[in-house]
Amino acid sequence: MPIPPLLADLPWYVAAAIPLVLITGYTIFGATGFGSSIVSVPLLAHIFPLAFAVPLVTTLDAVAATGSGVRLRRSVAWAEFRRLLPPALIGIALGATLIVKLPSVYAVLALGLFVTTYGTYLLAGPRTLRRAPAWLVWPVGVAGGIFSALFGSGGPVYMIYLSARITDKAALRATSAAVVTISAWVRVAAFASAGLLSNPALIFLAVTTFPVMLLGLALGNRLHHRLSGAGVLRLIAALLLGNGVTLLVRALAELRGD
């Protein structure tokens, strides 16, 4: 498979960074069950437009999440899943429209704000949430769907809500995996219909980095029982804050230049 011009023109050190970014994201995913997009997309946004980075990671996410979703399906809290799915689909439709129409600099600015805010939320430490009212599923589901399609990062939004509805840890993990799996495949279909998956460079990267994704998952599964949840969250928070600040600085510099 010949290397597309978009990738052939990258400096070697930038090209070498791409698999490193993805193996980091999927190692975290394998260890925690989430984190691939929230880590990978902000890093890849320094190299590619979001309309390229998000569909690429979403395609890999769909395959990665399906394995977890199928394995854990018996523990899913199906009532919560069915309640969350419709607003999430509405949000995905809105986000898929925004990713095509939103100017690149504003998309990067929004991504910087999002990951900085979420990184700060993680650093604030564990908190006890009261049981969320059922009506909250609509604003949370729509917001999560928008973030999923626009940034590839709706999983944390869903998880915060579901953790305030589901007390059983096994059911929480399984339900989150099911929502992420369906969300990923719906986004793949939406991106394909919008023509975002027809880019030769994206197809090339999706195929060539597939083994990298599998290696990251395998490493994460090995680390799953060795790492504390709090330690992993602090690592993710540090990555997000550093990335968020650099994305904000970049976007603001571009806006000033305009």
DRENPA-3360 file (N, C-alpha, C; in nm, 2 decimals, always signed):
BEGIN
1 = MPIPPLLA = +0.09/-0.12/+0.00/+0.00/+0.00/+0.00/+0.09/+0.12/+0.00 ~ +0.08/+0.21/-0.11/+0.16/+0.33/-0.11/+0.12/+0.43/+0.00 ~ +0.23/+0.50/+0.04/+0.20/+0.60/+0.15/+0.14/+0.73/+0.08 ~ +0.02/+0.77/+0.13/-0.05/+0.89/+0.08/+0.04/+1.01/+0.10 ~ +0.02/+1.11/+0.01/+0.10/+1.24/+0.02/+0.10/+1.31/+0.15 ~ -0.02/+1.31/+0.21/-0.04/+1.38/+0.34/+0.06/+1.32/+0.45 ~ +0.08/+1.19/+0.45/+0.16/+1.13/+0.54/+0.31/+1.13/+0.50 ~ +0.33/+1.12/+0.37/+0.47/+1.12/+0.31/+0.54/+1.25/+0.34;
9 = DLPWYVAA = +0.46/+1.36/+0.35/+0.52/+1.49/+0.37/+0.54/+1.52/+0.51 ~ +0.50/+1.43/+0.61/+0.53/+1.46/+0.75/+0.68/+1.44/+0.78 ~ +0.73/+1.52/+0.87/+0.87/+1.49/+0.92/+0.87/+1.36/+0.98 ~ +0.99/+1.29/+0.98/+1.00/+1.15/+1.03/+0.96/+1.14/+1.18 ~ +1.00/+1.25/+1.26/+0.97/+1.24/+1.40/+0.82/+1.26/+1.43 ~ +0.75/+1.33/+1.34/+0.61/+1.35/+1.36/+0.54/+1.22/+1.32 ~ +0.58/+1.15/+1.21/+0.53/+1.03/+1.17/+0.55/+0.92/+1.28 ~ +0.67/+0.92/+1.34/+0.70/+0.83/+1.45/+0.62/+0.85/+1.57;
17 = AIPLVLIT = +0.57/+0.97/+1.59/+0.49/+1.00/+1.71/+0.35/+0.94/+1.70 ~ +0.30/+0.92/+1.58/+0.16/+0.87/+1.57/+0.14/+0.74/+1.64 ~ +0.22/+0.63/+1.61/+0.20/+0.51/+1.68/+0.22/+0.52/+1.83 ~ +0.31/+0.60/+1.87/+0.34/+0.62/+2.01/+0.21/+0.68/+2.08 ~ +0.15/+0.77/+2.02/+0.03/+0.83/+2.07/-0.08/+0.73/+2.08 ~ -0.10/+0.65/+1.98/-0.20/+0.55/+1.98/-0.18/+0.43/+2.08 ~ -0.05/+0.39/+2.09/-0.03/+0.28/+2.18/-0.05/+0.33/+2.33 ~ -0.02/+0.46/+2.35/-0.04/+0.52/+2.49/-0.19/+0.52/+2.51;
25 = GYTIFGAT = -0.27/+0.57/+2.42/-0.42/+0.57/+2.44/-0.48/+0.44/+2.46 ~ -0.44/+0.34/+2.38/-0.50/+0.20/+2.39/-0.44/+0.12/+2.51 ~ -0.33/+0.15/+2.55/-0.28/+0.09/+2.68/-0.37/+0.14/+2.80 ~ -0.40/+0.27/+2.80/-0.48/+0.32/+2.90/-0.62/+0.26/+2.89 ~ -0.67/+0.25/+2.76/-0.80/+0.19/+2.74/-0.81/+0.04/+2.79 ~ -0.70/-0.03/+2.76/-0.69/-0.17/+2.81/-0.69/-0.18/+2.96 ~ -0.62/-0.09/+3.02/-0.61/-0.09/+3.17/-0.73/-0.04/+3.24 ~ -0.81/+0.05/+3.18/-0.92/+0.12/+3.26/-1.05/+0.10/+3.19;
33 = GFGSSIVS = -1.06/+0.06/+3.06/-1.19/+0.05/+2.99/-1.23/+0.18/+2.93 ~ -1.15/+0.29/+2.94/-1.18/+0.41/+2.87/-1.05/+0.49/+2.86 ~ -1.05/+0.60/+2.78/-0.93/+0.69/+2.78/-0.86/+0.69/+2.65 ~ -0.89/+0.60/+2.55/-0.82/+0.60/+2.43/-0.84/+0.73/+2.35 ~ -0.96/+0.78/+2.33/-0.99/+0.90/+2.26/-0.95/+1.02/+2.33 ~ -0.98/+1.03/+2.46/-0.96/+1.15/+2.54/-0.81/+1.18/+2.55 ~ -0.73/+1.07/+2.53/-0.58/+1.09/+2.53/-0.53/+1.11/+2.39 ~ -0.57/+1.02/+2.30/-0.52/+1.02/+2.16/-0.56/+1.15/+2.08;
41 = VPLLAHIF = -0.69/+1.18/+2.08/-0.73/+1.29/+1.99/-0.67/+1.42/+2.02 ~ -0.66/+1.47/+2.15/-0.59/+1.60/+2.17/-0.44/+1.59/+2.12 ~ -0.37/+1.48/+2.13/-0.23/+1.47/+2.09/-0.23/+1.47/+1.93 ~ -0.32/+1.40/+1.87/-0.32/+1.39/+1.72/-0.37/+1.53/+1.66 ~ -0.44/+1.61/+1.74/-0.49/+1.74/+1.69/-0.37/+1.83/+1.67 ~ -0.25/+1.80/+1.72/-0.14/+1.88/+1.69/-0.08/+1.85/+1.56 ~ -0.12/+1.74/+1.50/-0.07/+1.69/+1.37/-0.18/+1.70/+1.26 ~ -0.30/+1.66/+1.29/-0.41/+1.66/+1.19/-0.53/+1.74/+1.23;
49 = PLAFAVPL = -0.61/+1.79/+1.14/-0.74/+1.85/+1.17/-0.83/+1.75/+1.25 ~ -0.92/+1.80/+1.33/-1.01/+1.72/+1.41/-1.09/+1.63/+1.32 ~ -1.13/+1.68/+1.20/-1.21/+1.61/+1.10/-1.13/+1.49/+1.05 ~ -1.00/+1.48/+1.07/-0.92/+1.36/+1.04/-0.89/+1.28/+1.16 ~ -0.85/+1.34/+1.27/-0.81/+1.27/+1.39/-0.93/+1.19/+1.45 ~ -1.04/+1.26/+1.47/-1.16/+1.20/+1.54/-1.21/+1.07/+1.46 ~ -1.23/+1.08/+1.33/-1.28/+0.96/+1.26/-1.17/+0.85/+1.26 ~ -1.04/+0.88/+1.26/-0.94/+0.78/+1.27/-0.95/+0.70/+1.40;
57 = VTTLDAVA = -0.95/+0.78/+1.51/-0.95/+0.71/+1.64/-1.09/+0.64/+1.67 ~ -1.20/+0.70/+1.62/-1.33/+0.64/+1.63/-1.33/+0.50/+1.56 ~ -1.27/+0.49/+1.45/-1.27/+0.37/+1.37/-1.20/+0.26/+1.46 ~ -1.08/+0.29/+1.51/-1.01/+0.20/+1.60/-1.09/+0.17/+1.73 ~ -1.15/+0.28/+1.78/-1.23/+0.26/+1.90/-1.34/+0.16/+1.88 ~ -1.41/+0.17/+1.77/-1.52/+0.08/+1.74/-1.48/-0.07/+1.75 ~ -1.37/-0.10/+1.70/-1.32/-0.24/+1.71/-1.28/-0.27/+1.85 ~ -1.20/-0.18/+1.92/-1.16/-0.21/+2.05/-1.27/-0.22/+2.15;
65 = ATGSGVRL = -1.37/-0.13/+2.14/-1.48/-0.14/+2.23/-1.58/-0.26/+2.21 ~ -1.58/-0.31/+2.09/-1.68/-0.42/+2.06/-1.64/-0.54/+2.14 ~ -1.51/-0.57/+2.15/-1.47/-0.68/+2.23/-1.51/-0.68/+2.38 ~ -1.49/-0.56/+2.44/-1.54/-0.54/+2.58/-1.69/-0.55/+2.59 ~ -1.76/-0.48/+2.49/-1.90/-0.48/+2.50/-1.96/-0.62/+2.49 ~ -1.91/-0.70/+2.40/-1.97/-0.84/+2.38/-1.93/-0.92/+2.51 ~ -1.81/-0.91/+2.56/-1.77/-0.99/+2.68/-1.85/-0.96/+2.80 ~ -1.89/-0.83/+2.82/-1.96/-0.78/+2.94/-2.11/-0.77/+2.93;
73 = RRSVAWAE = -2.17/-0.81/+2.81/-2.31/-0.78/+2.78/-2.40/-0.84/+2.89 ~ -2.37/-0.95/+2.96/-2.46/-1.00/+3.05/-2.48/-0.92/+3.18 ~ -2.39/-0.83/+3.20/-2.40/-0.74/+3.32/-2.45/-0.60/+3.29 ~ -2.49/-0.58/+3.17/-2.54/-0.44/+3.13/-2.67/-0.41/+3.20 ~ -2.68/-0.29/+3.26/-2.81/-0.24/+3.31/-2.89/-0.19/+3.19 ~ -2.97/-0.28/+3.13/-3.04/-0.24/+3.00/-3.14/-0.13/+3.01 ~ -3.20/-0.11/+3.13/-3.29/+0.00/+3.14/-3.22/+0.13/+3.13 ~ -3.10/+0.15/+3.19/-3.03/+0.27/+3.18/-2.97/+0.29/+3.04;
81 = FRRLLPPA = -2.93/+0.17/+2.98/-2.88/+0.18/+2.84/-2.98/+0.23/+2.75 ~ -3.11/+0.18/+2.76/-3.21/+0.22/+2.67/-3.25/+0.36/+2.69 ~ -3.24/+0.41/+2.81/-3.28/+0.55/+2.84/-3.17/+0.64/+2.79 ~ -3.05/+0.60/+2.79/-2.94/+0.69/+2.75/-2.92/+0.70/+2.59 ~ -2.96/+0.59/+2.53/-2.92/+0.58/+2.38/-2.99/+0.69/+2.30 ~ -3.12/+0.71/+2.31/-3.18/+0.81/+2.22/-3.12/+0.95/+2.22 ~ -3.10/+1.01/+2.34/-3.04/+1.14/+2.34/-2.89/+1.14/+2.30 ~ -2.82/+1.03/+2.32/-2.69/+1.02/+2.27/-2.68/+1.02/+2.12;
89 = LIGIALGA = -2.78/+0.95/+2.06/-2.78/+0.95/+1.91/-2.81/+1.09/+1.85 ~ -2.90/+1.16/+1.92/-2.93/+1.30/+1.88/-2.80/+1.38/+1.89 ~ -2.73/+1.37/+2.00/-2.60/+1.44/+2.01/-2.50/+1.41/+1.91 ~ -2.49/+1.28/+1.87/-2.40/+1.24/+1.77/-2.43/+1.30/+1.64 ~ -2.56/+1.31/+1.60/-2.60/+1.37/+1.48/-2.56/+1.52/+1.48 ~ -2.58/+1.59/+1.59/-2.54/+1.73/+1.60/-2.39/+1.75/+1.59 ~ -2.31/+1.66/+1.66/-2.17/+1.67/+1.66/-2.11/+1.64/+1.53 ~ -2.16/+1.54/+1.46/-2.11/+1.51/+1.32/-2.13/+1.62/+1.23;
97 = TLIVKLPS = -2.24/+1.70/+1.25/-2.26/+1.82/+1.16/-2.16/+1.93/+1.20 ~ -2.13/+1.95/+1.33/-2.04/+2.05/+1.37/-1.89/+2.02/+1.33 ~ -1.85/+1.89/+1.33/-1.71/+1.86/+1.30/-1.68/+1.89/+1.15 ~ -1.78/+1.89/+1.07/-1.77/+1.92/+0.92/-1.77/+2.08/+0.90 ~ -1.85/+2.15/+0.98/-1.88/+2.29/+0.95/-1.80/+2.38/+1.04 ~ -1.76/+2.34/+1.16/-1.69/+2.43/+1.25/-1.55/+2.46/+1.20 ~ -1.51/+2.59/+1.20/-1.37/+2.62/+1.15/-1.27/+2.56/+1.24 ~ -1.16/+2.52/+1.18/-1.06/+2.44/+1.26/-1.01/+2.50/+1.38;
105 = VYAVLALG = -0.98/+2.63/+1.38/-0.93/+2.70/+1.50/-1.03/+2.70/+1.61 ~ -1.16/+2.71/+1.58/-1.26/+2.71/+1.69/-1.27/+2.57/+1.74 ~ -1.26/+2.47/+1.66/-1.27/+2.33/+1.70/-1.15/+2.30/+1.80 ~ -1.03/+2.34/+1.76/-0.92/+2.32/+1.85/-0.93/+2.39/+1.98 ~ -0.98/+2.52/+1.98/-1.01/+2.59/+2.10/-1.11/+2.52/+2.19 ~ -1.22/+2.47/+2.13/-1.32/+2.40/+2.21/-1.26/+2.27/+2.27 ~ -1.18/+2.20/+2.19/-1.12/+2.08/+2.24/-1.02/+2.11/+2.36 ~ -0.95/+2.22/+2.34/-0.86/+2.26/+2.45/-0.93/+2.29/+2.58;
113 = LFVTTYGT = -1.05/+2.36/+2.57/-1.13/+2.39/+2.69/-1.19/+2.26/+2.75 ~ -1.23/+2.17/+2.66/-1.29/+2.05/+2.71/-1.19/+1.96/+2.79 ~ -1.08/+1.94/+2.73/-0.98/+1.85/+2.79/-0.92/+1.91/+2.92 ~ -0.90/+2.04/+2.92/-0.85/+2.11/+3.04/-0.95/+2.10/+3.15 ~ -1.08/+2.12/+3.12/-1.18/+2.11/+3.22/-1.19/+1.97/+3.28 ~ -1.19/+1.87/+3.19/-1.20/+1.74/+3.24/-1.08/+1.69/+3.32 ~ -0.96/+1.74/+3.27/-0.84/+1.71/+3.35/-0.84/+1.77/+3.49 ~ -0.90/+1.89/+3.50/-0.91/+1.96/+3.63/-1.01/+1.88/+3.71;
121 = YLLAGPRT = -1.12/+1.83/+3.65/-1.22/+1.75/+3.72/-1.16/+1.63/+3.78 ~ -1.07/+1.56/+3.70/-1.01/+1.44/+3.75/-0.91/+1.47/+3.87 ~ -0.84/+1.58/+3.86/-0.74/+1.61/+3.96/-0.81/+1.65/+4.09 ~ -0.93/+1.70/+4.08/-1.01/+1.74/+4.20/-1.03/+1.62/+4.30 ~ -1.01/+1.50/+4.25/-1.02/+1.38/+4.33/-1.16/+1.32/+4.33 ~ -1.17/+1.20/+4.40/-1.30/+1.13/+4.40/-1.40/+1.21/+4.47 ~ -1.52/+1.19/+4.42/-1.63/+1.26/+4.49/-1.76/+1.17/+4.49 ~ -1.84/+1.18/+4.59/-1.96/+1.10/+4.60/-2.08/+1.18/+4.53;
129 = LRRAPAWL = -2.14/+1.11/+4.43/-2.25/+1.17/+4.36/-2.38/+1.12/+4.41 ~ -2.48/+1.20/+4.44/-2.61/+1.16/+4.47/-2.67/+1.09/+4.35 ~ -2.78/+1.01/+4.37/-2.84/+0.95/+4.25/-2.90/+1.06/+4.16 ~ -2.86/+1.05/+4.03/-2.90/+1.15/+3.94/-3.05/+1.13/+3.90 ~ -3.13/+1.23/+3.88/-3.27/+1.21/+3.84/-3.27/+1.16/+3.70 ~ -3.38/+1.09/+3.66/-3.39/+1.03/+3.53/-3.39/+1.13/+3.42 ~ -3.45/+1.25/+3.45/-3.46/+1.35/+3.34/-3.33/+1.41/+3.29 ~ -3.22/+1.39/+3.38/-3.09/+1.44/+3.35/-3.03/+1.37/+3.23;
137 = VWPVGVAG = -3.09/+1.25/+3.19/-3.03/+1.17/+3.08/-3.04/+1.25/+2.95 ~ -3.13/+1.34/+2.94/-3.14/+1.41/+2.81/-3.03/+1.51/+2.79 ~ -3.01/+1.61/+2.88/-2.89/+1.70/+2.86/-2.76/+1.62/+2.86 ~ -2.74/+1.52/+2.94/-2.62/+1.45/+2.95/-2.60/+1.37/+2.82 ~ -2.70/+1.30/+2.78/-2.69/+1.22/+2.66/-2.66/+1.30/+2.53 ~ -2.73/+1.41/+2.52/-2.70/+1.50/+2.40/-2.56/+1.55/+2.41 ~ -2.52/+1.60/+2.53/-2.39/+1.66/+2.54/-2.28/+1.55/+2.51 ~ -2.30/+1.43/+2.57/-2.21/+1.32/+2.54/-2.20/+1.29/+2.40;
145 = GIFSALFG = -2.31/+1.28/+2.33/-2.31/+1.25/+2.19/-2.24/+1.36/+2.10 ~ -2.26/+1.49/+2.14/-2.19/+1.59/+2.07/-2.04/+1.58/+2.09 ~ -2.00/+1.56/+2.22/-1.85/+1.55/+2.25/-1.80/+1.42/+2.18 ~ -1.88/+1.31/+2.17/-1.83/+1.19/+2.10/-1.80/+1.22/+1.96 ~ -1.89/+1.28/+1.89/-1.87/+1.30/+1.74/-1.77/+1.41/+1.72 ~ -1.77/+1.52/+1.80/-1.68/+1.63/+1.77/-1.54/+1.61/+1.82 ~ -1.52/+1.54/+1.94/-1.39/+1.52/+1.99/-1.35/+1.37/+2.01 ~ -1.45/+1.28/+1.99/-1.43/+1.14/+2.02/-1.42/+1.11/+2.17;
153 = SGGPVYMI = -1.47/+1.20/+2.25/-1.45/+1.20/+2.39/-1.58/+1.21/+2.48 ~ -1.68/+1.14/+2.43/-1.81/+1.14/+2.51/-1.81/+1.04/+2.62 ~ -1.72/+0.94/+2.62/-1.73/+0.84/+2.72/-1.72/+0.89/+2.87 ~ -1.63/+0.99/+2.90/-1.63/+1.04/+3.04/-1.76/+1.11/+3.08 ~ -1.83/+1.17/+2.98/-1.96/+1.24/+3.01/-2.06/+1.13/+3.05 ~ -2.07/+1.02/+2.97/-2.16/+0.91/+3.00/-2.12/+0.85/+3.14 ~ -2.00/+0.83/+3.16/-1.95/+0.76/+3.28/-1.99/+0.84/+3.41 ~ -1.98/+0.97/+3.40/-2.01/+1.05/+3.52/-2.16/+1.04/+3.55;
161 = YLSARITD = -2.24/+1.04/+3.45/-2.39/+1.02/+3.47/-2.42/+0.88/+3.52 ~ -2.37/+0.78/+3.45/-2.40/+0.64/+3.48/-2.36/+0.61/+3.62 ~ -2.24/+0.66/+3.67/-2.20/+0.63/+3.80/-2.29/+0.69/+3.91 ~ -2.37/+0.79/+3.87/-2.47/+0.84/+3.96/-2.61/+0.77/+3.95 ~ -2.61/+0.67/+3.86/-2.74/+0.59/+3.85/-2.72/+0.45/+3.88 ~ -2.60/+0.39/+3.86/-2.57/+0.25/+3.88/-2.47/+0.23/+3.99 ~ -2.51/+0.16/+4.09/-2.42/+0.14/+4.21/-2.33/+0.02/+4.19 ~ -2.38/-0.09/+4.12/-2.30/-0.21/+4.10/-2.18/-0.18/+4.00;
169 = KAALRATS = -2.06/-0.20/+4.05/-1.94/-0.17/+3.96/-1.94/-0.25/+3.83 ~ -1.97/-0.38/+3.84/-1.97/-0.46/+3.72/-2.07/-0.41/+3.62 ~ -2.19/-0.38/+3.67/-2.30/-0.33/+3.58/-2.26/-0.19/+3.52 ~ -2.19/-0.11/+3.60/-2.15/+0.02/+3.56/-2.05/+0.01/+3.44 ~ -1.95/-0.08/+3.46/-1.85/-0.10/+3.36/-1.91/-0.16/+3.23 ~ -2.00/-0.25/+3.25/-2.06/-0.32/+3.13/-2.16/-0.22/+3.06 ~ -2.23/-0.14/+3.13/-2.32/-0.05/+3.06/-2.25/+0.06/+2.99 ~ -2.14/+0.11/+3.05/-2.06/+0.21/+2.99/-1.99/+0.15/+2.86;
177 = AAVVTISA = -1.95/+0.03/+2.87/-1.89/-0.04/+2.75/-1.99/-0.05/+2.64 ~ -2.12/-0.09/+2.67/-2.22/-0.11/+2.57/-2.25/+0.03/+2.51 ~ -2.26/+0.13/+2.58/-2.29/+0.27/+2.53/-2.18/+0.31/+2.44 ~ -2.06/+0.29/+2.48/-1.94/+0.34/+2.40/-1.94/+0.26/+2.27 ~ -1.97/+0.13/+2.27/-1.96/+0.04/+2.15/-2.06/+0.09/+2.05 ~ -2.19/+0.10/+2.09/-2.29/+0.15/+2.00/-2.26/+0.29/+1.95 ~ -2.22/+0.38/+2.04/-2.18/+0.51/+2.00/-2.07/+0.51/+1.89 ~ -1.97/+0.43/+1.91/-1.86/+0.43/+1.82/-1.90/+0.38/+1.68;
185 = WVRVAAFA = -1.98/+0.28/+1.67/-2.03/+0.23/+1.54/-2.12/+0.33/+1.47 ~ -2.21/+0.39/+1.55/-2.30/+0.50/+1.49/-2.21/+0.61/+1.44 ~ -2.11/+0.65/+1.51/-2.02/+0.76/+1.46/-1.95/+0.72/+1.34 ~ -1.90/+0.59/+1.33/-1.83/+0.54/+1.21/-1.93/+0.56/+1.09 ~ -2.05/+0.52/+1.11/-2.15/+0.53/+1.00/-2.18/+0.67/+0.96 ~ -2.19/+0.76/+1.06/-2.21/+0.90/+1.04/-2.09/+0.96/+0.96 ~ -1.97/+0.93/+1.01/-1.85/+0.98/+0.94/-1.84/+0.93/+0.80 ~ -1.87/+0.80/+0.78/-1.87/+0.74/+0.64/-1.97/+0.81/+0.55;
193 = SAGLLSNP = -2.09/+0.84/+0.60/-2.19/+0.91/+0.52/-2.15/+1.05/+0.48 ~ -2.07/+1.11/+0.57/-2.02/+1.25/+0.55/-1.90/+1.25/+0.46 ~ -1.84/+1.13/+0.43/-1.73/+1.13/+0.34/-1.59/+1.14/+0.41 ~ -1.60/+1.14/+0.55/-1.48/+1.17/+0.63/-1.39/+1.04/+0.63 ~ -1.44/+0.92/+0.60/-1.36/+0.80/+0.61/-1.31/+0.76/+0.47 ~ -1.33/+0.84/+0.37/-1.28/+0.81/+0.23/-1.14/+0.87/+0.21 ~ -1.08/+0.94/+0.31/-0.95/+1.00/+0.29/-0.85/+0.88/+0.28 ~ -0.77/+0.88/+0.17/-0.67/+0.77/+0.16/-0.57/+0.76/+0.28;
201 = ALIFLAVT = -0.53/+0.88/+0.33/-0.44/+0.88/+0.44/-0.50/+0.82/+0.57 ~ -0.63/+0.85/+0.59/-0.70/+0.80/+0.71/-0.71/+0.64/+0.70 ~ -0.74/+0.60/+0.58/-0.76/+0.45/+0.56/-0.62/+0.38/+0.58 ~ -0.51/+0.45/+0.52/-0.38/+0.39/+0.54/-0.34/+0.38/+0.69 ~ -0.37/+0.49/+0.76/-0.33/+0.49/+0.91/-0.42/+0.39/+0.98 ~ -0.54/+0.38/+0.95/-0.63/+0.29/+1.02/-0.58/+0.14/+1.01 ~ -0.54/+0.11/+0.88/-0.49/-0.03/+0.86/-0.36/-0.05/+0.92 ~ -0.27/+0.04/+0.90/-0.13/+0.02/+0.95/-0.11/+0.03/+1.10;
209 = TFPVMLLG = -0.20/+0.10/+1.17/-0.19/+0.12/+1.31/-0.28/+0.02/+1.39 ~ -0.36/-0.06/+1.31/-0.44/-0.16/+1.38/-0.36/-0.25/+1.47 ~ -0.25/-0.30/+1.43/-0.17/-0.39/+1.52/-0.12/-0.31/+1.64 ~ -0.09/-0.18/+1.62/-0.05/-0.09/+1.74/-0.16/-0.09/+1.84 ~ -0.29/-0.07/+1.79/-0.40/-0.07/+1.88/-0.41/-0.20/+1.96 ~ -0.40/-0.31/+1.89/-0.40/-0.44/+1.96/-0.29/-0.46/+2.06 ~ -0.17/-0.41/+2.03/-0.06/-0.42/+2.12/-0.09/-0.33/+2.25 ~ -0.14/-0.21/+2.23/-0.18/-0.13/+2.34/-0.28/-0.19/+2.43;
217 = LALGNRLH = -0.38/-0.26/+2.37/-0.49/-0.33/+2.45/-0.42/-0.44/+2.53 ~ -0.33/-0.51/+2.47/-0.27/-0.63/+2.54/-0.18/-0.58/+2.65 ~ -0.11/-0.47/+2.63/-0.03/-0.41/+2.74/-0.12/-0.36/+2.85 ~ -0.23/-0.29/+2.82/-0.32/-0.24/+2.92/-0.38/-0.35/+3.00 ~ -0.42/-0.46/+2.93/-0.48/-0.58/+3.00/-0.38/-0.64/+3.10 ~ -0.25/-0.64/+3.07/-0.15/-0.69/+3.16/-0.14/-0.59/+3.28 ~ -0.15/-0.46/+3.25/-0.13/-0.37/+3.36/-0.25/-0.35/+3.45 ~ -0.37/-0.40/+3.40/-0.50/-0.37/+3.47/-0.49/-0.40/+3.62;
225 = HRLSGAGV = -0.43/-0.51/+3.66/-0.43/-0.55/+3.80/-0.31/-0.50/+3.88 ~ -0.22/-0.43/+3.81/-0.10/-0.38/+3.87/-0.11/-0.24/+3.91 ~ -0.20/-0.16/+3.84/-0.21/-0.02/+3.86/-0.33/+0.02/+3.94 ~ -0.31/+0.11/+4.03/-0.43/+0.16/+4.10/-0.51/+0.25/+4.02 ~ -0.64/+0.25/+4.04/-0.73/+0.34/+3.96/-0.70/+0.48/+3.98 ~ -0.67/+0.52/+4.10/-0.64/+0.66/+4.13/-0.51/+0.71/+4.06 ~ -0.41/+0.62/+4.05/-0.28/+0.65/+3.98/-0.30/+0.67/+3.83 ~ -0.39/+0.58/+3.77/-0.42/+0.60/+3.63/-0.49/+0.73/+3.60;
233 = LRLIAALL = -0.59/+0.76/+3.69/-0.66/+0.88/+3.67/-0.57/+1.01/+3.68 ~ -0.48/+1.00/+3.77/-0.39/+1.12/+3.78/-0.30/+1.13/+3.66 ~ -0.25/+1.02/+3.60/-0.18/+1.02/+3.48/-0.26/+1.08/+3.37 ~ -0.38/+1.03/+3.35/-0.47/+1.09/+3.25/-0.49/+1.23/+3.27 ~ -0.52/+1.28/+3.39/-0.54/+1.42/+3.42/-0.42/+1.50/+3.38 ~ -0.30/+1.45/+3.41/-0.18/+1.53/+3.38/-0.16/+1.54/+3.23 ~ -0.19/+1.43/+3.15/-0.18/+1.44/+3.01/-0.28/+1.54/+2.95 ~ -0.40/+1.53/+3.01/-0.51/+1.62/+2.96/-0.48/+1.77/+2.98;
241 = LGNGVTLL = -0.43/+1.80/+3.10/-0.40/+1.94/+3.14/-0.29/+1.99/+3.05 ~ -0.18/+1.91/+3.03/-0.07/+1.96/+2.95/-0.11/+1.98/+2.80 ~ -0.19/+1.88/+2.75/-0.24/+1.89/+2.62/-0.34/+2.01/+2.60 ~ -0.43/+2.02/+2.70/-0.53/+2.12/+2.69/-0.47/+2.26/+2.68 ~ -0.37/+2.29/+2.77/-0.31/+2.42/+2.77/-0.24/+2.45/+2.64 ~ -0.17/+2.35/+2.58/-0.10/+2.37/+2.46/-0.20/+2.39/+2.34 ~ -0.31/+2.32/+2.34/-0.41/+2.34/+2.24/-0.47/+2.48/+2.25 ~ -0.50/+2.53/+2.37/-0.55/+2.66/+2.39/-0.45/+2.77/+2.35;
249 = VRALAELR = -0.33/+2.75/+2.38/-0.22/+2.85/+2.34/-0.22/+2.85/+2.19 ~ -0.22/+2.74/+2.13/-0.21/+2.73/+1.98/-0.33/+2.80/+1.91 ~ -0.45/+2.77/+1.96/-0.57/+2.83/+1.91/-0.58/+2.98/+1.93 ~ -0.54/+3.02/+2.04/-0.54/+3.17/+2.07/-0.44/+3.24/+1.99 ~ -0.32/+3.18/+1.97/-0.22/+3.24/+1.88/-0.27/+3.25/+1.74 ~ -0.34/+3.15/+1.69/-0.40/+3.16/+1.55/-0.50/+3.26/+1.54 ~ -0.59/+3.28/+1.65/-0.69/+3.38/+1.64/-0.63/+3.52/+1.65 ~ -0.52/+3.54/+1.72/-0.45/+3.67/+1.73/-0.39/+3.70/+1.59;
257 = GD = -0.34/+3.59/+1.53/-0.28/+3.61/+1.40/-0.38/+3.65/+1.29 ~ -0.50/+3.61/+1.31/-0.61/+3.65/+1.21/-0.65/+3.79/+1.24;
% end
